[in-house]
Amino acid sequence: MLCSRYLKLYLQLERKLSDLIQKIVPPFASPNRPNLRAPAPVNAPFSWLGMLEAALSLSGYLFVLWLAGWHLGLPLESSNSVYLTATTMTLAGIVACQIGNAFACRSDTDSIWRLGFTTNRMLLGAIVIEVCLLLTLIYVSPLRSMFGLAPLAPIHWLLLLTFGPLLLLFEECRKALRRAWQLNRRTA
């Protein structure tokens, strides 16, 4: 969660220009709400991207249980290695989704392909730190036992590698639909 805060800090630094532009743009006015302003670009991550992140992380948890032969109705103790691996997969899934989320939230409307993946070096540094911390927690024995984690198998890492890109793909689709809608609204 500490790494999440660093990612948010770097994204906020990048948004300084965006915030300045929002201050210059006049507020949306209506008879009922004369001071209503445009929604901030931060709304998407806190709404549907968070739910998608939770769903992907939960799917990782259930994937580990399924691979181990567990099914609904079987007991699962917290000291069981399968349970520890499943919770580790959940933590790693959250981290993987946060990486995709960091790229997805760089702009509310512009595609990451337009902005570029490597244009924010501080964000890339935060991602490297986040992944290193995750690997340290999982593979350094004293930390692993302190946090109740277990090593992940290569099949788990293969699934985790899809989480960030999946989240990014869904957000890119949303942005494309939003741009098309705005374009149609302007031309109509």
C-alpha positions in Angstrom: 0.0 0.0 0.0 3.0 2.3 0.6 4.0 1.8 -3.1 0.5 2.8 -4.1 0.9 6.1 -2.4 4.2 6.7 -4.2 2.5 5.9 -7.5 -0.3 8.4 -6.7 2.3 11.0 -5.7 4.0 10.7 -9.1 0.8 10.8 -11.0 -0.2 14.0 -9.0 3.1 15.6 -10.1 2.3 14.8 -13.7 -1.2 16.3 -13.3 0.0 19.8 -12.2 -0.4 21.0 -15.8 -3.8 19.3 -16.0 -4.9 21.0 -12.8 -3.7 24.4 -14.1 -5.8 23.9 -17.3 -8.9 23.0 -15.2 -8.5 26.2 -13.3 -8.4 28.2 -16.5 -11.4 26.5 -18.1 -14.7 28.2 -17.0 -17.0 26.2 -14.8 -20.0 24.3 -16.2 -23.0 26.4 -15.4 -26.6 25.4 -15.0 -29.6 27.1 -13.4 -29.6 24.6 -10.4 -25.8 24.5 -10.0 -24.1 27.7 -11.1 -20.7 26.7 -9.7 -20.5 23.1 -10.9 -17.1 22.3 -12.5 -16.0 19.5 -14.7 -15.3 16.2 -13.0 -11.7 15.6 -12.2 -9.8 12.9 -14.1 -9.3 11.0 -10.9 -12.9 9.8 -10.9 -12.3 6.8 -13.2 -9.7 5.1 -10.9 -11.9 5.3 -7.9 -14.9 3.9 -9.6 -14.8 1.2 -12.1 -11.0 0.6 -12.3 -11.0 -0.2 -8.5 -13.8 -2.7 -9.0 -11.9 -4.3 -12.0 -8.7 -4.4 -9.9 -10.6 -6.2 -7.1 -12.2 -8.6 -9.5 -8.8 -9.5 -11.1 -7.1 -9.9 -7.7 -9.9 -12.1 -6.5 -9.7 -14.2 -9.6 -6.0 -14.7 -8.9 -6.9 -15.9 -5.4 -9.5 -18.3 -6.7 -7.1 -19.5 -9.5 -4.6 -20.6 -6.9 -7.3 -22.5 -4.9 -8.6 -24.1 -8.1 -5.1 -25.3 -9.1 -4.7 -26.9 -5.7 -7.9 -28.8 -6.1 -9.9 -26.8 -3.5 -13.6 -26.3 -4.0 -16.4 -24.7 -2.2 -17.2 -26.5 1.0 -13.7 -27.7 1.8 -12.1 -26.3 4.9 -9.2 -23.9 4.3 -7.0 -23.1 7.3 -5.0 -19.9 7.5 -1.8 -21.9 8.1 -2.3 -24.0 5.0 0.3 -23.4 2.3 -2.4 -23.2 -0.4 -4.1 -20.4 1.6 -0.8 -18.6 2.0 -0.1 -18.9 -1.7 -3.6 -17.6 -2.6 -3.2 -14.6 -0.3 0.2 -13.9 -1.8 -1.4 -14.1 -5.3 -4.0 -11.6 -4.2 -1.3 -9.1 -3.0 0.7 -9.6 -6.2 -2.5 -9.1 -8.2 -3.1 -5.8 -6.5 0.4 -4.7 -7.3 0.1 -5.8 -10.9 -3.2 -4.0 -11.3 -1.7 -0.9 -9.7 1.0 -0.8 -12.4 -1.7 -1.0 -15.1 -3.7 1.6 -13.2 -0.8 4.0 -13.0 -0.4 4.0 -16.8 -4.2 4.1 -17.3 -4.7 7.1 -15.1 -2.0 9.4 -16.6 -4.8 11.1 -18.5 -8.6 10.9 -18.5 -9.0 11.1 -22.2 -5.6 10.7 -23.9 -4.4 7.2 -24.8 -1.2 5.9 -23.1 0.0 5.2 -26.7 -0.1 8.9 -27.3 1.4 9.9 -24.0 4.1 7.2 -24.1 5.0 4.6 -21.5 8.5 5.9 -20.8 7.8 9.7 -20.7 7.4 9.8 -16.9 10.6 8.5 -15.4 9.5 9.0 -11.8 6.5 6.8 -12.4 8.8 4.1 -13.9 11.0 4.4 -10.9 8.1 4.0 -8.6 7.0 0.9 -10.5 10.5 -0.6 -10.2 10.5 0.1 -6.4 7.0 -1.4 -6.1 8.0 -4.6 -7.9 11.3 -4.9 -5.9 9.4 -4.5 -2.6 6.9 -7.2 -3.7 9.6 -9.6 -4.7 11.5 -8.9 -1.4 8.4 -9.6 0.7 7.7 -12.9 -1.2 11.2 -14.3 -1.5 13.1 -13.2 1.6 12.3 -15.8 4.2 12.0 -13.7 7.4 9.7 -11.1 5.7 7.7 -13.9 4.0 6.9 -15.5 7.3 6.3 -12.2 9.0 3.7 -11.2 6.4 2.2 -14.6 6.0 3.2 -15.0 2.3 4.3 -17.9 0.2 6.4 -18.2 -3.0 4.5 -18.1 -6.3 4.9 -20.7 -9.0 5.7 -19.7 -12.6 2.1 -20.3 -13.7 1.0 -17.7 -11.1 3.4 -15.2 -12.5 2.1 -15.8 -16.0 -1.4 -15.0 -14.9 -0.2 -11.9 -13.0 1.5 -10.6 -16.1 -1.9 -10.3 -17.7 -3.5 -8.2 -14.9 -1.9 -4.9 -15.6 -2.4 -5.0 -19.4 -6.0 -6.2 -19.0 -6.8 -3.3 -16.8 -5.1 -0.9 -19.1 -6.9 -2.4 -22.1 -10.3 -1.8 -20.5 -9.4 1.7 -19.6 -8.1 2.4 -23.1 -11.4 1.2 -24.5 -13.3 3.5 -22.1 -11.1 6.4 -23.2 -11.7 5.7 -26.9 -15.5 5.5 -26.3 -15.3 8.8 -24.4 -13.3 10.5 -27.2 -15.8 9.3 -29.8 -18.7 10.4 -27.7 -17.2 13.9 -27.3 -16.4 14.1 -31.0 -20.0 13.2 -31.9 -21.3 15.7 -29.3 -19.2 18.5 -30.8 -20.3 17.7 -34.4 -24.0 17.4 -33.6 
